[in-house]
Amino acid sequence: MVRTFEVGEYPAMGTADRETSTNVVDAALDADALFEVKTEPLSLPSGKIPLIKSGKYKDQPKRNILYRESRGGDDEDVFLNVVHPSHPTSNYKQLCETAEALFPGTCTGFKCLDEGRRIIFTQQIGEEVDLGDGDFIAPNLMWAASLDSSFPSLGMHYLHRLWCMNQERIADVMFKVKRTTRHDQILLERSTILAQSMNVLQHFIKHATFLRQIKVSNSEFERMLASVVPKPEERFNDEGDLIPNTRAINAWEKKRSAIRYYYKEEQDGPAPGTAWAVWNAVQSAESHELTKSADPEKQIIKQVDQLRSLDYPITNAFHDKLIHLDNIRYDALV
């Protein structure tokens, strides 16, 4: 049965709804991600193929072209990469099979990007946890891989907040698995990943509970916003005339508008008037609005890179100010 995944503000991910979970391999097939990778030696314009002269790969081509064949019609073959002969030429099948063997039937979203040069998929590996008043989070894994070397093959833990479609990470917890379906190895890696995920979940629950207890007024929020996202300084020329800095002003207004929009949304949510609401509002703005692109695939890549690298300067600056409201208890928490 072909499954469809609802698309929220994070187009790379599904909704983490158990009713739409499916097999990773089935999802990959639906996304046309299990194509065969073809290879041929890279040749010079003269037709000569440069060869390696010594070592393990002696007499093999110095570089190979990786590509996928046309899917018919007027389509051209899709160039994927140019690689050394030591580079694997396998497709994504083994990674998908391994993820499925680890956590069967839990895939909540799958994206095949840029004609197959990259893939991203997610799995929900535990039940939702209610932080209070219907504010649910769920432990998830995200996997990323590429054939053009733009993504490393990796997996990472993150927590999916159902209220605002946030994908939250508060620690650099990534993992790699061996590309094997051996039973003992799968059991070991499954238990390790689950243990790490539980640690992340418990720490996050403490963090969220702490922030929910801190009250933040509208005026405090506005003071933080003015401090973290200050208005660009005015510039004057030698004659003392003001030089409009339209680009900087537009960027400033966009950030403030996005943060205020999600702040208002959070005031209608499960934890209004708290540091938890402010933190989620800012993270939503930074993740959703400030990564927007006219090209949906570029937006997905920006969001995944942001999540992978924990690149949230505005959110982190707000967090520092929020915990400053209750530094004593925060020191005890961490």
Secondary structure, DSSP 4 states (H G I P E B T S, - for coil): --------SSTTS----GGG-B-HHHHHHHTT--PPPEEEE---TTS---B--SSTTTTSBS-EEEEE---STTPPPEEEEEE-TTS----SHHHHHHHHHHSTT-EEEEEEEGGGTEEEEEEE-S--EE-STT-EEEEEEEEEEESSSSS-SEEEEEEEETTTTEEE-SS--EE---S---HHHHHHHHHHHHHHHHHHHHHHHHHHHHHHTSB--HHHHHHHHHHHSPPPPPEE-TTS-EE--HHHHHHHHHHHHHHHHHHHHHHTSSSTTBHHHHHHHHHHIIIIITT--SSHHHHHHHHHHHHHHT--HHHHHHHHHHHHTTHHHHHHH-
